[in-house]
Amino acid sequence: MDIPVYEVFAIKYAERSGRRPEHFVGGDPHDSAMPMDYFIWLVRNEERVILVDTGFDAAMAAKRKRTLVREPRDGLALLGVKATDVRDVVITHMHNDHAGTFFDFPNASFHLQDEEMAFVTGRHMRHTMFSRPYEVDHVIGMVRLVFKDRVIFHRGDDEIAPGVSVHHIGGHTMGLQCVRVHTKRGWVVIASDASHYYEHMETRRCFPLVFDMGEMLEGYDKLRRLAASPKHIIPGHDPLVMTRYPPVAKELEGIAVRLDVEPNE
């Protein structure tokens, strides 16, 4: 049986400035600019529409001093997808910038790792260094969805649809997962925060917001095993994604790019 083929898109919804020393464990000797982009990802074919992460809204952008470019649901609309039509959402982890607009998708089921829910409702949230990127209201909201039977839990690696699977990575958070998608150019892996920037996995350095540094480093190897090649791995926050891949359309340049086609040379 042939494996279905999907289109995959990265949609930018926010940005912030940053400096290199902020983005590496141990800092960095080059104190130069290193901005950060924020994405959601769309996976679709004629049969399915799957959203990966939900981003944050204007209120959260103001609270955390981020620049919101567009509401995530509005970014989806630019690709012809209504929030009400989304039936499956993969939450790679529950940090505010990845799970912050779950309420905009009233008809969706949410795919989450067991370990992530245990993490955000367990003892480690006593510690500010782990709890700071989360929002209590987001956690409570996801728990409420559990009681409505709208959360599909995964323990480790699991297929969520033919040609689409989730894979536990850990490291950045206890329950971080990546998403593997079969495309016309082979297996593409949406790394999310398993590697914030290309440079993290390419140089085997770590982003400072980390629960288990060993798992983060081992995660780079798992990403490579899952992907058709290193060029098939998509980092979670690197502005280079917007330039390495072609825009969906000329008017969407810098907003939405195709990840299921070969990157620009």
C-alpha positions in Angstrom: 0.0 0.0 0.0 1.3 3.4 -1.0 2.0 5.9 1.8 0.0 9.1 1.3 1.9 12.3 0.3 1.3 15.6 2.1 2.0 19.2 1.6 3.7 20.9 4.5 3.8 24.6 5.3 5.5 26.9 7.8 3.4 29.9 8.7 5.1 32.8 10.6 2.8 34.5 13.1 5.2 36.4 15.4 8.8 37.5 15.9 11.2 39.0 18.5 14.7 40.4 18.6 17.5 38.5 20.3 21.2 38.2 20.7 23.4 35.2 20.2 24.5 34.8 23.8 20.9 34.4 24.8 20.4 31.3 22.6 23.2 29.0 23.6 24.0 27.2 26.9 27.3 28.8 28.0 26.6 31.9 26.0 28.4 32.8 22.8 31.5 35.0 22.2 29.8 36.8 19.3 27.4 39.3 20.8 25.5 39.9 17.5 21.8 39.9 16.6 20.0 36.6 16.4 16.2 37.3 16.0 13.6 34.6 16.5 10.6 33.7 14.4 7.5 32.0 15.7 5.7 29.4 13.4 2.7 27.1 13.2 2.9 24.3 10.7 0.2 23.0 8.3 0.1 19.4 7.0 -2.5 18.6 4.4 -3.6 16.6 1.4 -6.9 15.9 -0.2 -8.1 13.8 2.7 -6.7 15.4 5.8 -5.8 18.8 7.4 -3.5 18.6 10.4 -2.2 21.6 12.3 1.0 21.4 14.3 0.9 23.8 17.2 -1.4 26.8 17.7 0.9 29.7 18.6 -0.1 32.6 20.9 -2.6 35.5 20.6 -2.3 39.3 20.9 -2.8 39.3 24.7 0.1 36.8 25.2 2.3 38.8 22.8 1.8 41.9 24.9 2.3 40.0 28.1 5.6 38.4 26.9 6.8 41.4 24.8 6.7 39.6 21.5 5.7 41.1 18.2 2.6 39.5 16.8 2.5 39.6 13.0 -0.9 37.9 12.7 -3.1 35.7 14.7 -2.3 32.1 14.0 -5.8 31.4 12.8 -5.5 34.3 10.3 -2.3 32.8 9.0 -4.1 29.6 8.4 -6.8 31.5 6.6 -4.2 32.8 4.1 -3.8 29.2 3.0 -7.5 28.7 2.7 -8.0 26.8 6.0 -10.7 27.8 8.5 -10.0 27.2 12.2 -13.3 25.5 12.5 -12.4 23.0 9.8 -9.3 21.7 11.7 -9.9 18.3 13.2 -6.5 17.3 14.4 -3.9 19.5 16.2 -0.5 18.2 17.3 0.8 20.0 20.3 4.6 19.5 20.2 4.7 20.8 23.8 2.6 23.1 25.9 4.8 26.2 26.1 2.8 29.4 25.6 4.0 29.9 22.0 3.0 26.4 20.9 -0.3 25.8 22.6 -1.6 29.3 23.3 -4.6 29.5 20.9 -6.0 26.0 21.3 -9.4 27.6 22.0 -9.6 28.8 18.4 -10.0 25.3 17.2 -13.4 24.1 18.7 -13.7 21.0 16.5 -10.2 19.6 16.9 -8.8 16.8 18.9 -5.3 17.5 20.3 -2.4 15.1 20.1 -0.1 15.3 23.2 2.5 13.2 24.8 1.7 11.6 28.1 4.9 12.9 29.5 4.1 16.5 28.6 0.8 16.4 30.5 2.6 14.8 33.5 5.3 17.5 33.3 2.9 20.5 33.3 0.7 19.1 36.1 3.5 17.7 38.2 6.2 18.6 40.7 8.6 20.3 38.3 6.2 23.2 37.8 7.2 24.3 41.3 10.5 25.6 39.7 10.3 28.9 37.9 13.0 27.8 35.4 10.6 25.1 34.1 7.3 26.8 34.6 8.0 30.2 33.2 7.3 29.4 29.5 4.0 27.8 30.4 0.7 29.6 31.2 -1.6 28.1 33.9 -4.7 29.0 31.9 -3.4 27.0 29.0 -2.7 24.0 31.2 -6.1 24.2 32.8 -7.7 24.5 29.4 -6.0 21.4 28.1 -7.1 19.5 31.2 -10.6 20.6 30.6 -10.3 19.2 27.0 -9.2 15.9 28.5 -12.5 15.7 30.4 -14.3 16.4 27.1 -12.5 13.5 25.4 -10.7 15.9 23.0 -7.1 15.0 23.9 -5.4 12.0 22.2 -2.5 10.9 24.3 0.7 9.3 22.9 3.4 7.4 24.7 6.5 7.7 22.6 6.4 7.2 18.9 3.0 6.8 17.3 1.2 7.1 13.9 -1.6 9.6 13.9 -2.5 9.2 10.3 -1.0 7.2 7.4 2.2 9.1 6.5 2.1 11.3 9.6 3.6 10.3 13.0 4.7 11.8 16.3 8.0 11.0 18.0 8.9 11.7 21.6 12.2 13.7 21.9 12.2 15.3 25.3 15.1 17.5 26.3 13.6 21.0 25.9 10.6 19.8 27.9 9.9 16.4 29.4 7.2 15.6 26.8 8.4 17.4 23.6 7.5 15.6 20.4 8.4 16.2 16.8 6.3 15.4 13.7 7.3 13.2 10.8 5.5 13.7 7.5 5.7 11.8 4.2 6.0 14.3 1.3 6.9 14.2 -2.4 10.6 14.9 -1.5 10.7 12.2 1.2 10.3 12.2 5.0 10.2 15.7 6.4 10.5 16.2 10.2 9.0 19.2 11.9 11.5 19.4 14.8 9.7 22.2 16.7 11.9 23.0 19.7 13.9 19.9 19.5 16.2 22.3 17.6 15.3 26.0 17.8 17.7 27.0 15.1 19.6 25.1 12.4 22.8 25.9 14.3 21.8 24.0 17.4 21.6 20.6 15.7 24.4 21.4 13.2 26.9 22.3 15.9 25.4 20.1 18.7 24.8 23.1 21.0 21.8 23.5 23.3 19.2 26.2 23.7 19.3 27.5 27.3 15.7 26.6 28.1 16.2 22.9 28.7 14.8 20.2 31.0 17.3 17.5 30.1 20.4 18.4 28.2 21.3 14.8 27.5 18.0 14.1 25.9 18.3 17.3 23.9 21.6 16.3 22.4 20.4 12.7 21.8 17.3 14.2 20.1 19.5 15.6 17.3 20.4 12.1 16.4 16.8 11.0 16.5 15.8 13.8 14.2 18.4 12.7 11.7 17.2 9.1 11.8 13.7 10.1 11.2 14.3 12.5 8.3 15.3 11.6 4.7 18.4 13.9 5.1 19.5 16.8 7.4 17.9 19.1 4.8 14.6 17.5 5.6 14.6 18.7 9.3 12.8 22.0 10.0 13.8 23.9 13.2 11.3 25.5 15.4 12.2 29.2 15.4 14.9 30.0 12.8 14.2 32.9 10.5 16.2 31.1 7.9 13.2 28.9 7.2 11.5 31.8 5.5 14.4 32.3 3.1 15.5 28.7 2.6 12.1 27.6 1.3 10.0 29.1 -1.5 6.9 31.1 -0.5 3.5 29.6 -1.1 2.8 32.6 -3.4 4.5 35.9 -4.1 2.1 37.8 -1.9 2.9 35.4 1.0 6.7 35.9 0.9 8.0 36.1 4.4 4.6 34.7 5.7 4.2 31.1 4.5 6.6 28.7 2.8 6.5 25.3 1.3 8.5 22.6 3.2 7.5 19.7 1.0 9.7 21.0 -1.9 13.4 21.2 -2.1 15.0 24.1 -0.3 16.6 27.0 -2.2 20.3 26.5 -3.0 
